[in-house]
Structure formats: C-alpha cells, structure tokens
Amino acid sequence: MQDRNYWVQLAKESLERARQGTRNLKNGKNKRLTLKSNLIEKSTHLHIEDDLGLYLKAAEASLICGKWRQASETFAKAASMYRHELKDTLVEAATLYCEAAWCREKIKRGDGREFFEKAISIYTDDEQYDQAARIRKWIARNEERNENHREAIIQYKMTCQYYKAAKMNEQVMYCKKRIGLLLASIGDYDEASNVYYEIGKKELEHNLLKYGVQHTFFRSSLLLLAKEEGDLEKVKNRIQEARNADFRFEISPGCEFMLHIVKSIEMEKVHDFADHLYDFNELYPFDELNLILLNKITKKYFVNVNVNVY
C-alpha cells in the first residue's frame, strides 16, 4: 500500500505534466491558426485527451492524500476542458464540476456553490432536470442548515421547477412543504398558509398523498389565525374553502378543533379555548410548529391570561 508521500508526489508530477501539455498545445494552436486540416484537428483532440488524463490522475492523487484545494482546482480544470474543448462530453464536465464542488466543501461548507452552479447549468442545458434538481436541493438544504431561510426558500422554489420538468411529483411536494415551513419560520404566515392550501389541493390529486390533506388544511388555517394583523373572517373563509375542496375535512378532528377555537375567541371564553387545546393534544399531539403558532394565538387573543399550550 502506497503512503501519502507517494500520492503527493504523483499529484505534483501529473499536474505539472498536464500543465506543460496544455501550454504546448496552446502554443501549437497559435502557430497553426490558418491551418484547418482534419489531421491537425484530430491531433489536437488527442493532445487534449492526453492532458485530461493527466489532470484527472493528478486530481485523484490529490484526493487520496487529502489536498482538497488542489483536487478541487484540478477537477475544475478538467471539467472546463471537457466543456470547452470536447463539447460532445458535457455530462462528464458536469460530473467533474460536482467533484470539484465536493472537494471545496471539504474545506468549508458552502464554498462549492460556484462549481455546483456550473454543473446545474450543464444539466439544464442537457435537459437532465432530475440531476439539476438533486444539486439544487442540496444547496437549499445547506442554506437551511446555515439558517439563511430566505435564500433557502429561493433555492427550494427553483428546485420545484426542475422537479416539475422531470415530472417527479413527490419531490415537488417535499420541496413545497419545506417552503411552507421556512415561510412560517420567518413569520410570513399569510404566504405560508397559501402554500399549505395549494399543497393540500395537489395532495387530493394523488391517491397516496390524499390522506395527509386534512393535516395540511388544518395547518393552513392555523397559520392564518396566528397572523398578527389577521382577522377571524379570513380564517373562517379558509376553513370553508378547505371543506369545499375535500368533504372529509369537514368531519376531521382538525376542522372541528379550528371551529371550536375560533368560536372560543369570538366569545372570549379563554377556559373553553384552553380545554380545546388540552383535549385535542391528548388525541393528536401538536408538533413543534403548531405549538409555536398556538402560543402566538394565545398571546394575541388572550393578552392578560397565561395559557400555557406547551
């Protein structure tokens, strides 16, 4: 088994030979600008392939010995040659740009964005929307982990478009739900409510997804109720829209719960409100987002009363 020094030396030698070959090729091209024979074009093509092989060998060796920056730069150089010199191999260029990006990510999370974007551009031009979406979703998740929620929303929306083009409906739904959650996390309850309502209507179109519709419509209504400047009439209209869209929502626990707490708020019956929260939570425990929304609703409508929905 070779030690690290071997791979460092191999990477260094391969990289130097590749760079030297590229320089010679450029000088040769400059001397032959007026010549267009097939023989010279074929010779140039072979030289490029030789240099590519050296760059890839250097990149792999750099990868093995943990020289991430050098590996990234070398993969990127090889990708650029595939893209601009051997234009019939664009998919290979996209793959190498991804390799360059992953190496850069080893240095610092998020640093590979430039190379990911180049790979996405190639995949979309080649109509490989599923591959473009896979990378774009990773970027969105990374922005979400870094708590750059607004940028993550933008990335998820772009991912949705790619998945739509690839006709991957389940992935579209996943991305829309992430968008709804992120909108709620930044306090844009109105837009988040609309997103969840649209998700619910889409779920009705698919047999495997329609059983989650009641929860989706419930959250859409709850988000409207939590709005600072919201009004109860708008909430009641949203509940009615959901009932019209799916008759099963009308007899669901979520719909009954929403109607009960709206009535408690209108009649200013704080104890009824608290009882409804407790009873519903015993049967269908609230998740983290719903608890946050209910806490905001409590503070909004019952300012002087301490009702702990947690």
N, C-alpha and C positions, 0 to 999 in steps of 0.2 A: 504494500500500500504506500502511495506517494505521500510525502509530508507537505506541509503548507508552503515551504520554500520552493518546492518543485513547481507548484501551481502558480506561485507569484512570478517565478522566472518564465514559465511558459506563457503566462498572460502578457508579460512585458515583451517577450520576443515576438509573439504573434501580432501584438498590437503594432509594434514598430515595423514589421514586415508588411502589414496591411496598409499602414500609413504611407510607407515608401512606395508600395504598388499604386496607391491612389494618386500620389504625386507624379509618378512616372506616366500614369495613364492620362492625367490632365495635360502634362507637357506634350505627350504624343498627340493628343487631340488638337492642341493649339497649332502643332506643326502640320496637321493634316486637315485643316478646316475646309479646304477646297476639294478634298477627295471624298467621294461617296460610294465607293465600290462595295459590293456585298462582302467581299473578303475582309475589308477593313472593319466593317460593321460587325461581322461575326467575330473577328479577333478582339475588338473592343468588348463585346459581350462576354467572351471567355475571360478576359482580364478582370472584368467586374465580378464575375462569379468566383474567380480565384481570390480576389481581395475580400469578398463577402465571407468566404470560407475562413479566412484568417481572422476577420473581425469576430465572427461567431465563435471561433476557437478561443480567441482572447476573452470574449465575454463570458463563456462557460468557465474558463480557468479563473477569471476574476470572481465569478460567483462562488466557486468552490472554496477559494481562500478568503472569502468574506470582504473583498474590496468592492463594496456596494456602489460607491460613486463611479468608480471606473467601469464596473459592469453595466451600470445604467447608461453611461455615456457611450459605451461600445455597442450595446444593443440598439440604442437610438441611432447611432451612425449606420449600423447595418440596416435598420428599418428605413432610414432615409434613402439609402442606396436602392433597396427594393422598390421604394415608392417612386423615385425619380429616375432611376436608371433602367430598372427592369419593370416596366409599367404593367406587365401582364401578371404580376405576382403581388397584387395589392393586399390580399388577405395575409400573406406572410409578413408584409410590412406592419399590418395591424397587430398581429401576434407579437412581433418583436417590440413594438411600441408598448404593448402591455407588459412585456418582460422588463423593459426599461423603467416603466412606472412602478412595478412591484419592487424593483431594486431600490428605487428612490424612496419608496415608502418605508423601507427598512431603516433609512437614515432618519426620516421624520415623517410622521403621518400627515398626509395631505400634499407632500412635495411632488407626488407623481401625477398631479392633476393635468399638467401640460401634456404629458405623453398619453394619458387616458383620453384626453380630448382629441388628439390626433388619431388615435385608434377608432374612436367613435365616428369621426368624420369619414374615415375609410369604410367602416362597416355600413354607415347610412348610404354612402355613395354606391356601395355594392348591394344595397337593399337587404342586408343581413340585420334586420331590425332587432331580432332577439338578442344578438351579440351586443349591439349598441345599448340596448336596454339593460342588459346584465351589468355592464360597466357603469352606466349612468345611475343605476340603483345603488351600486357600491359607493359612488360619490355622494349620493343623497344620504345614505346611512352614515357615512363619515361626517358629513356636515351636521347630522342629527346628534351623533356622539359628541361632537365639539360644541353642541348647543347653539349652533348657528341656524336657528329654526327657520328663519325667513328664507335663507339660501337653500335649506333642505326642502322647503315647500316648492321652490322653483325647480329644483332638480327632480323631485318626485313627479311634478306635473309634466316635465319633459319625458321622464321615464314612461309615464302613462301613454304618451303619444306613440312612443316606439312600440310598446306592448300592443297597443291598438292596431298598429300597422302589421304586427306579427300575428294578430288575432289570438292573443294569449289572454283571455278574459279574466281568468283567476288572478293573474298578476296585475292586471289593471285594477281590479277590486282591492287587492292588497295595497297598492300604491295610493289609491283614493282614501283608504282608511288611515294610512299614515298621514296624509294631507289633513284629514279631518282632525286627527289627534294633535297635530302640530299647530293648526289654526286655533284649536281650543287652548293649547299651552301658552300661546302668545296673547290670549284674551280676545281673539276675533270670533266671538261666539255666533254672530249672525252668519258669517260666511261658513263657519264650521257646521252650523245647523243645516244650511243649504246643501253642503257637501254630503252630509249623512242622509238627508232626504233623497238626494239623487242616487246615492248608493243603494238605499232601500228599494227604489223603483227598479234599479238594474238587477238587484237580487231576485226580484219577482220573476224575472225573465229566465232564470236558471233553476232547474229542479233541485240541484244540490245546494243552492245558496238561499233559497226562499225561506228556509226555516229560521234564518237569522234576521229576517226582515223586522220582526216585532221589536227586537232589541235595538236595531238601527233606528227605527222610527221613534222609539222611546228616547234615545239619546238626542235625536234631532229636536224633539220637543223640550227636553230638559235644558239644552243649550240656550234655546230662546228664552226660557224662563229665568236663566241666570244672567242675562244681559243687564247691564247697569241701566240703560235707557229703554229697556224692553217694556212692552205692555201686555197685559193678560189676554187681550183680544187677539193679538197676533199669535200667542201661544195656542189659544183655543182653535184658531183657524188652521194652524199647523196640525193639531191633533185630528181635526176633521178631515184635512187633506189626506192624512195617513189612513184614516178609517175608510175613506173613499177608495184609496189605492189598493187596500187589502182588507177585506171584510174580517179576517181573522184578528187583525189588530184591535178591533172594537171589543172583543171578548178576552183580550190578553191581559195579564196582570199589570203589565206596564202601562197600558192605556187607562185601566181603572185607577191605578196609582196616580197618574198625571191628573185625571179629572178630580180625584179626591183632594190633592194638594192645591190645585187651582181654586177649588171651592173653599177650602180652608183659608186660603189667602184672601179671597174676596170677602169672606165673612169675618176675617181677622180672628179666627179661632186657632190660637197657637197650640193648644193642647191636642186638638184634633190633628193638626199638622204633624206634631211630634209622634202621635200614635201611629199615623200612617207610615211615617219613616221607619219606626221600630218594627211594625208588623210586616212591612214589605221586605225589610232587610233580613228578617228571620227566615223567610222563604227563598228570597233571591238576593244574596249578599251583594252590596254595592261594590263595584271596583273603584280603583283609586280616583279616576277622573270623575265618576258620578258622585263620589263623596265630596270632592272639591266643589263641584257645581252645587250640590245641595247645601254645603256650608255657605256659599255665596248667596244662595236664595234665602237662607235663614237670616243672614245679616241684612239683606236688602229689605225684606218684608216684615221682619220682626226685630227691629233695631234694639229695642230695650229688653229683649228677652234672650237669655242664654240657653239656646237649644243646641246641644252637642250631638251632631249627626254622626260623629265618629264612634 
